[in-house]
């Protein structure tokens, strides 16, 4: 990463979650849609896609949620710089193809996107500590590049523990936290959901982060899409 030319002009945000299946992809698409509707120049990137061959289904959902928009960077491979067929951690998926995740390719792609756009939303693969190589976790790239974290969580039982551990991991690496997106979760007890949301808000403040928790209601990937105010995360 040290040898790459620094091209970034826009602001890059690292969108990660407390677990796989927490709704990062839909939240990333919703944030991009909201920002674009507000006149912001935004592009999304899927850091590493597994479970696909030659395309990123997560990136495709981002684009569909934004009205089918496409970018030259999509054709250039900059918005899905690493794709592997096996649906697992990037480390395992790459090894099954006799490959290694190319960290410099990821960083270079994001920097080039940031040189052309005001805001870049980088969706991680899984949570913060998902291994990309034997030596690099997803969060390591975000911390090294100075990307503020947008953490996606929800109110299911056990989410508080996962959310606070994720915030501690970010703080230990000196990362900024732009905010937390509290996603709707099927079957969540409303009392647990409310407590999780407010506990995370208080903990953000105690850790010195902006106490920004944006609540996202239930919605379908095909729409209609709720009007959610993300201005606390993206000033």
N, C-alpha and C positions, 0 to 999 in steps of 0.2 A: 504493500500500500504506500510505502514511503516514496517509491520512485515514480508515482503517478503525478502528472501535472495537475494542479488544482484548477479546475474549471468552474467550480460551483459559484453561481451567482444568486440563485434562488434559495429558498429555505427548504430544507429536507426534514421531514418528520418520519420517525420510525414507528409504525403501527404494529404493535405486538399484542399478545393476549395472555391470559392466565392459563390457557390450556388450548389444545386442539379442539376445533368445533365450537369455539366460544362466539363465533360470528364476526371474526376479523374482516373477512372478505366483504360481507354485506355492509358492515360499518364503514369500511374504506370506500366502497362505492357510494354510500350515502353521503359521506363527508365530501367526496369529490363532486358529487352532484350539487350539494349545497353551496360549495365554494364557487363552482362554475356559474350557478344561478345568481350569485352575488357579484359576478363580473371578475372573479379571480382567475388567473391563468394557472391551472392545476393539471398535473399529470400523475398517474399512479404507476408504480413499479412493483412487480412481484419478485422479491429477492431471489428465492429459489422455489421452483414448482416441482413437486413430486406427484406421481400418479398420473402423469400425462406424457404423451409422446409427440413432440414437435409443436405443442401449443400450451398455453397456460389457461386452464378453465377459470381460475380466479381472476386473471386479468380480463378475460372475456366477460365475466360478470360485471366487473367495474365498468367496462365500456358500455354494456347493455343498459346498466342503471343510469348511465349518463346520456342515454338517447341514441346509442349506437355510434358515438363519436370514435374516431380513430386518429392516430398520430403517426407522423413519419418515423418516430422512434420505435413504434411497434414493428414496422417492416425492417428496421435496422437491428432488431433484436435487443434493443437497449432496455425495454420495459419488462422483459422476461429473460434475463441473461443466462440463467441456468435452469434446465429442465431435465428431469429424470423420470423414467417410466414407473418404477416401483413405488407404491404409496407408503412411504416410511420416512424416517429422518433422512435429511439430505446426505449425511455421512454413509448410511447403509445403502441408500438408493444409488449413490455414485459408485460405491464399491462393487455393487452387483453388475455394473456396466464396465468395470475395470477403469473407472475414471476417478478423478478427484474434483471436488467443488473448487472452482476457480474464483477465489476471493477477490483477486485483483480485477477480474472481469466484472464482478458485481459492483465494486467500488467505482471503477471507471465508467460503467454504464450509468450509475446514479449521478455521478458528477457531470456527465455530459447532458443528462436530462435537466439537471439543475442549472446548467449554463444557458438553457433555452427557455426555461419556464420559471414562473414566480414561486410556485409551490410544488414540491414533489412528495407524494405520500408513498413510502416504501412499506409494503406489507411483508412482514416476516413469515418464515416457515415455522408454524407452531409457536411456542412461547420463547421467552428470552434466552433460555439456556439450551435450546436445540443445537446439537453439534453439527457444524458444517464440515469440519475436518477434525483430525485428532487434536488439533491445537486451537481451533477457532470455533467459538459459539456465535450464534446470530447476534447476541448483544455486544460481543466484542467489536464487531464492525461498526455498529451504531455508536458505541462509546468512543472508538478511535476517530470516527468522522465527525463527532459532535452533533449527531442528530438527536433532537429532543424526542422523548418518548410519549406516544399516545397509547395508553394501556387500555385494552378492552377487557371488561369484566362483566359479571352478572350477579344475580342474587340467589343462586342456588346454594344449597348447604355445602360448606367447605370453601366457598369462594373467597371469604375474607382472608383465610390463611394463604391461599395462592396469590391473592392480590398484594398482600403486605410483603410476602417473600419477593415478589417481582419488584416492588418499589424499593425494597432494601437492596436488591441486586443492582438496580439502577443507581441508587445513591452511592453504593460502595465503589462504583466505577466513575463517579463524578458526573453522571449524566444529568441533564435537565429533564424535567417532566412537564410537558405542555398541558397535560390533563388526562383524565380518566373518562372513558365512555362506558356507562353502565347499561349494558344491553339487556333487552327482554329475554327471559329464560322460561321456557315451557315448564309448567309444574312447580315453579318456585312459590313457596309460601310467602304471601304478601308482607308478613311481619319480618321474616328473615330477609326478604328483598330490601325492604326499607332500612333495616338495621345495617345490612352490608353496605348499602350506598352511603349512609351517614358515617359509618365507621371509617370507610376509606377516605371520605372527605376530611374528617378530623385528623386522620393519620397523615394525609398529605400536608396539612398545615403544620403539624408537629415536626415533620421531617424537613420543613423549609421549602416545600414545593407549593405552587399555586393550588389552592383548594378547589380546583375546577373539576366537577363531576357532571357530565352531560348525560341525561337519561334518554335512551332510545326506546320507543314503544315497539310493540309487535308490528311487523310488516312483512309482506311477501316479496321475494326477490324479483318477481315480475311486476310489482307495483300493485296499487298506488303507493307512493312513497311519502312518508310523513315529513312535515316541515319541522326540522330540528335546528335549533340555534347553536352552532358550533363556534360562535365568535369568541367565546372565552378561551378556546384552544388556539384559534387562528386569528389573532388580533389584526 
